[in-house]
Amino acid sequence: MAVMLLLGFSSGLPLALTGGTLQAWLTVSGVDLKTIGLYSLIGIPYTVKFLWSPFMDRFIPPFFDRRRGWIALCQITLAISIVLIGFQDPQKMVLSIAMLALFTAFASASQDIVIDAYRTDILESVERGLGSAIFVTGYRIGMLISGAFAMILSDRIGWQNTYLVMSGLMALNILSTLIAPKPSEVVSPPKTLQEAVWGPLKDFFTRNHAFIFLLAIILYKLGDAYAGTLTTAFLIRGVGFSPTDVGAINKGFGLFALILGAMAGGTLMVKMRLFNALIVFGSFQAVSNLSFILLDIYGKHYELMIFTIAFENFTGGMGTSAFIALLMSLCNAQYSATQYALLSSLASLGRVFIAPTSGYVVSMTGWSVFFFITFLSALPGLIILILMKKSIDNLTK
């Protein structure tokens, strides 16, 4: 569990350094907004990481083992690439920064692939809920350090030194890989790259109800994600809270509630069956969207805002713990890197395709109806899971 926390931190740390923190550096350096906008393309490796995950399933580095060897290699690469970004001048080296940031995002996405696979291989069925919750906690701490903390630090020691500090933290993460235990079960990797590509697909789609499982994965977090697309806009424009209020309560306190919810959900899952956790946590997750309707009715009410943000993030954290445990349960250890990468990418499909409709729905119906629709959008996933109870129970036997 301690290793899960450290690897979660390692996975979350690079994200903001090629995203929000880098954009802040470019902005204060006077880079034009059109160029900064194009930098959003740097995040592409995170969405298509399944394309090279078979390579990481197939080949074993010459040190450690199949999972820990790749993790260490990614961490070393990230430490070096982050240093190199720090030595660039945004006013003169916009293209080189973009190329280094894209390479860093590729290395970070690769690290995510193999850490997800390692987590799937190392955790026993009863440990997956708690292990996922602890991993999410470490991930969020890593994002906080490379995001808010890095920006504060840059005002005091400068951007170059800030990236040097972040690189040092990344290098220290290699220690977590050194102490990480080996999986108890030795699994033979795919014999060929072709098997590494097609084997995971054949293994998954020859199972009973494979397509229904995929549909459940796409729909389970849909209501939560749909509401989240306009939460900040609702709090500022819909209710009238200031950006400071939203930053402190929604982003700050909300993060704390999310971590607490993930830990609570993971702890409960030590004693709960996976199916029960998915349904109970998913139901709370759906109901939490309705609390925004109360805020819309009563208006600018700080106590109600705190309750709403806490409720929504706490239940969202619980749902995430159960959902990650489901994804891990669906993976075959031989192909866990590719299968987890594919399943986690599919999980974002619903959010990607439905999120753009949110603004149009609000403009046509108003905020209360919109949040009720987000509640309804969470129900199909729960209904499918209820129909799949026997198959889900079989996953943990």
N, C-alpha and C positions, 0 to 999 in steps of 0.2 A: 504493500500500500504506500510506503514511503517512496518507492521507485515510481509509482504511478503519479504521485504529486510532482516529483522532479521532472519526469518526462512530459507531463502536462505543461509545466513551466517552459521547458525547452521547445515544445510545439507552439506555444502561444507567443513567445518572445519575438520572433522575427516578423510577425504579421504587420504590426503598425510601422515598423521600420521601412517598409516598402509601400505603406499606405498613408494613414493620417499624419504620422510624424514627418514622413518625407515631404508630404504636401505642405505642411506647416513651414518646413525649412525652405522649400522653393518659394513659398508665398512671401516670407519675410526677406528673401534675397532678391525680390523684384521680378521673378519669372512671370511671364504673362499668363493669364488665366486659361487661354486656349491650350497652351502647352501643358499646364497643370492638369487640365481636364483629360488630355490624352494619356496622362500617367495612370489613369484608372485601368487601362488595358494591361498594366503590369500584373493585375490579379488573375489573369487568364489561367496560369498554371494550376491554380487551386481548383478550378472548375473542370479541367480536363486531365487531372492527374492519373485517372484510370488508364490513359493511353500508354504510359510506360510502367505501370505497376506490374505487368507480367514479367518484365525484365528483372525486377527486384524479387519476384517469387522464384524465378529460374536460377539466378546466379548467386553464388556465395562469396563474399569478400575473403581475402586470404587471412583475416584475423577475426577473432571471436567466432561468431556463428552467423547463420543466415540473417537473423533479425538484428542482433546487436552490432554486427559488423557494419551493416548499412547505416544504422543509427549514428554510430561514431563517425563514419565517413561524411555523412550529411552535416553533423555538428561541426566538424573541422572545416568543411567547405563554407558553412554559414559564418563562422567566426572570421574567416579570411575575407569573404565577400563584403561583410558589414564594415570591416576596417577600410577596405578599398573605397566604399561609398563615402566614408567619412573624410577621405583625403581629396575628394573632388570639390570643385568650385562651381556651384549652381549657375553662376552668371556666365561662365565660360565653357562649362563641360556638361551641358544639358543632355546631350546624346549619350555620353559615356555613363552618366548617372543612370539614365534610363536603361541602358544595357546591363549595367551591374545590378540594378534593382530587379530587372527581369530575371537575371540569373539567380539572384538571392531568393526570389519568389519560387523559382523552379526547385532550388535546393530545399526550401522550406516545405513545399508541397511534397517533395520526395521524402523528407523526414516524417511528415504526417502519414504518408502511406505506410511506412515501415513501423512507426510507433503504433499505429492502429492495428497492424498485423500482430506485432509483439503483444499488445494488450489482449488481443483476441486469443493468442496462443497460450499466454501465461496464466490468465485468470480462470479459475474453476467456475463452474456454473453458479455456485452459491455466492461467489465473490464479485460477479460481474456488475451488479448494481452499485455496490459500495465502491468498487474499483473505478467505475465510470465516473461516479460523483467526485471522487478525489482527483481524478485526472482532469475533469472539467474545472475544479477549483484551481489547480495548478495552471491550467491554460488561461483562465481569466486573470490570474495574478500576473502571468507573463505578459498578457496584453496590456494590463494596467501599467506595468513597469516600462514597457516600450512605447506606451502611448502618453498618458497623462504625466507620469514621472519624468519621462525623457524630455517632454516639452518644458516642464518646470526647470529641469537640469540645464537645458540649453540656454536659458536666460542667465545662468550663473557661470557656466564654464565654456559656453560656446557649442556650436553644432558638431564640429570635428571631434572635440573631446567627448561629447555625449555619445557619438557613434563608437568611439574607442571603448567607452565604459560598457556599452551594450555588447560589443564584440567580446570583451572580457567575460561578461556574464554568460555569453553563449559558449565560450571555451570552457568555462567551469562546468557546464552541463555535461561535458564528456565524463565527468566523475560519476554521474548518475548511470551512465551506460556501463562503466567499469564495475559498479556494484550490483547491477541488475542481474537477477538470477536467470539461469538457463531454463527454457521450458522443460517440464518434467518428461514430456513425450517427444521423442526424436522423430521428426517427420521428414521423409525424403522429398526433396524439391522436385518439380516437374523435370523430366529427363531432357526435354527439348524446349526451345522457345515457342515452338508451335503449340506444344502441349500446354505451356504456361498461358498462352492466349486463349485457346479454345477449351482447355480443361475446366477452368472455373465456370464458363458458361454452360458446358455440358453437364457438369456436376450439379449446378443449381437448377437448370431447367428440366432435368429429368426427375426432380423431386415432385411429390404430390403437391398440388395447389401453388406451384411456383409463381404463376402470374398473379394470383390473388394476394400472395405475400408482397409482391412488388407494388400492387395497388395500395395495400395497407401502409407500406413504407412511405409512399408518396403523400398519402392523405393524413397520416397520424398527427403531424405537427402543422398541418395547413392552417387551421384556425388561429393558432398561436402566432404563426408567421404573418398571416394576413392582417391581423390586428396590429402587429408590430410595425408594419410599413408606414403607418401614419400616426403612431402614438405621440411622437414629439410634436408634430404639426397640430394634433388635436389639443394637446396641453397648452401650447402657445396661442394658436389662432382660435381654436374652438372654445377654450375655457378662459384664457386670458392670463395664464401664468407667465412670469418673466423667464427669459433664457437662463438666468441664474437659478431660479427655482427648479427649472427642468433639469439643469445640469447637476445640481446638488441632490435632488430627490430621485429623479428618473434614472440618471446615469450613475450617480454615486450610491445612494441607498438601494437603488434597484439592483445593482451589481451584488451588493451584500446579500440581499434577499434571494437572488438567483443562486448564489453559492450555498446559502443556508438550505434552500429548497433541494438542491442537488444532493447535499450531504444527508438531509433528512430522508429523501427518497431512497438513496443508496443504502442507508442504514436499515430502513424498513424492509428492503428487498432481501436482506439476509434471511429473514423469516417468511417473506411472502413469495408465492409462486409468481413467475414472470407474467402469466396471463392476468392475475389479479392486480398486479402492479400497473400493468398497461391500462387496464380499464379504470381503476380507481384514480390513478394520477392523471390519466387522459381526461376523465370526467371533470375533475377539479380544474384542469388546464382550460377546458372549454367554458366552464361556468365563470372563470375569472374574467373573461372578456365582457361579461354582462355588467361587471362593476363599473366599467367606463360609462355605461348608460346612466348610472346614478350620478356620476360626476357631471355628465352633460345636463342632467335635470337640475341639480343643485347649484351648479356653477362653480365659481372660484372658492373652493373650500379646502384649506390646507390639510386638515385632518383626514378628510375623505380622499384627497389625492394621495397621501402617504399610505392609507389602507389599500387603495386601488393598485398602486405601484408595487407594494409589498405582496399583495395577493397574487397579482399577475406574474411577477417574477419568481416568487416562491413556488407556485404550482408549475410554472414553466420549467424550473430547475428539476422538480420531481419527475415531470414528464420526460425530460431529456435523459435522466438516469435510466428510466425504464426503456426508452427508445434505443439508446446505445447498447443496452444489454440485449435487446432483440436483434439488432444488427450483428452483434458478436455471435449470438446463438445460431444465426443463419450461415455462418462462415465455416468452410472446411479448412482445417489447419494447413493442408497442403497448398491451398490457394488463397489464404486469408488476406494477403496484401491486395490482390486483384479484386476479390469478391467484396471486401469491405470498401475499397475505393469506389467500386461501381455502385454499391448499395447506398453509400453516403452521398454520392453524386445524384442518384435518382431521388433521394429524399429532398433535395433542393429544387426539383423540377416544379413542384406545385407552387412554391413561393415565387420562382422566377416568372412563371406564366400568369399567375393570378394577381401578383402584386401591382402590375401596371394598371389594373382596373380599379384600384382602390379610390383614386382621386375622382374618377367619373362617378362611382357609386355614391360617394359623399356628396358630390355636387347635386346629384339627382334626388337623394333620399334624406340627407342630413346625417349627423353623427350617430344618433341613437340607433337608427335603422341599420347603419353601416356596422356598428359593433354587434348588433343582433345577428346580422348576416354572417359575421365572422364566427359567432357561436354556432350557427347552423352548419357552417362549412367544416366544423370539427367533428360533427356527428357521423358522417359516412365512414370515416376511418375507424371510429369506435364500433360501429355496427359490423363492419367487416371482421374486426378482431373477435367480436363475440361469436360470429359464425365460424371462426377458425379456432375456437377454444381447444379442441382436441389436438389439432396440429401444433399449436403453440406449446401445449403441455408436453408433447412428445419431444420438443426441442431440448428440454432440460432433463430428460431422463438419462 
